[in-house]
Each structure stands twice: as structure tokens, then as C-alpha cells.
Amino acid sequence: MKKSEKTINEIRKLITSLTDEDFEELQEMAEEQANYVHPLKMATAQRIREAGEYNKKVIPVLKELRDIFIQGKPE
């Protein structure tokens, strides 16, 4: 098996191991990041909020990828 095939297989295993509860926790974390405020560390707060907004976009894509992997999994 090629290195790239092994990498894809490892990614598939990791993503398919995620549960709906994991995604709920990730969504809560992303919301907290997106709403983070610190009056004395504005640059840090901005970076954390941007990470939260990014994570909020990535989470549904990961969930969709997980579902695709599960549907395509040989029986």
C-alpha cells in the first residue's frame, strides 16, 4: 500500500470514529471561540474569533465527509 493510501485510510478511520456528540462539542467550542472577548488582548481575541468562524464552517464539512465515508464503507 502506498503512503498516500495509508494516509487516506488513517483519515477515514479518524473521521468515521467521530460521533454526533463529538460534533456537538466541537460546535459549542467553535461558538465560544467566535464569541470570545478580552478587552486587554484585542489581537488575541480577534485571532480566536476568526478561528471560531473558520471552525464553524469546517465542522459541517467534516460531518458530511464522515457520512460519505460511512455510506461508502464496504459491508
C-alpha positions as CSV (number, residue, x, y, z in Angstrom):
1,M,0.0,0.0,0.0
2,K,1.3,3.4,-0.9
3,K,2.0,6.1,1.7
4,S,-0.8,8.2,0.3
5,E,-3.3,5.3,0.5
6,K,-2.3,4.7,4.1
7,T,-2.7,8.4,4.9
8,I,-6.2,8.4,3.4
9,N,-7.1,5.3,5.2
10,E,-6.0,6.8,8.5
11,I,-8.0,9.9,7.9
12,R,-11.1,7.8,7.0
13,K,-10.7,5.8,10.3
14,L,-10.3,9.0,12.3
15,I,-13.3,10.8,10.7
16,T,-15.6,7.8,10.9
17,S,-14.8,7.4,14.6
18,L,-16.4,10.8,15.3
19,T,-19.9,10.8,16.8
20,D,-22.7,13.3,16.7
21,E,-21.9,14.1,20.3
22,D,-18.3,14.9,19.2
23,F,-19.7,17.3,16.6
24,E,-21.9,18.9,19.1
25,E,-19.0,19.5,21.4
26,L,-16.9,20.9,18.5
27,Q,-19.8,23.2,17.6
28,E,-20.0,24.5,21.2
29,M,-16.3,25.1,21.2
30,A,-16.4,27.0,17.9
31,E,-19.3,29.2,19.2
32,E,-17.3,30.0,22.3
33,Q,-14.3,30.9,20.1
34,A,-16.4,33.0,17.8
35,N,-17.8,35.0,20.8
36,Y,-14.5,35.4,22.6
37,V,-13.8,38.8,24.0
38,H,-10.9,40.1,26.0
39,P,-10.7,43.9,26.4
40,L,-6.9,43.9,27.0
41,K,-5.9,41.4,24.3
42,M,-7.8,42.6,21.3
43,A,-5.4,41.0,18.7
44,T,-5.6,37.6,20.5
45,A,-9.4,37.9,20.8
46,Q,-9.6,38.6,17.0
47,R,-7.5,35.6,16.2
48,I,-9.6,33.3,18.4
49,R,-12.9,34.7,16.9
50,E,-11.5,34.1,13.4
51,A,-10.6,30.6,14.4
52,G,-14.1,30.1,15.7
53,E,-15.7,31.3,12.5
54,Y,-13.4,29.0,10.5
55,N,-14.3,26.0,12.7
56,K,-18.0,26.7,12.3
57,K,-17.5,26.3,8.6
58,V,-15.3,23.2,8.8
59,I,-17.5,21.2,11.2
60,P,-20.4,20.6,8.8
61,V,-18.0,19.7,6.1
62,L,-16.3,17.1,8.3
63,K,-19.6,15.7,9.3
64,E,-20.6,15.4,5.7
65,L,-17.3,13.7,4.9
66,R,-17.8,11.3,7.8
67,D,-21.3,10.4,6.4
68,I,-19.9,9.8,2.9
69,F,-17.2,7.5,4.3
70,I,-19.8,5.6,6.3
71,Q,-22.1,5.2,3.4
72,G,-19.4,4.1,1.1
73,K,-17.9,1.6,3.5
74,P,-17.9,-2.0,2.2
75,E,-20.1,-4.3,4.3
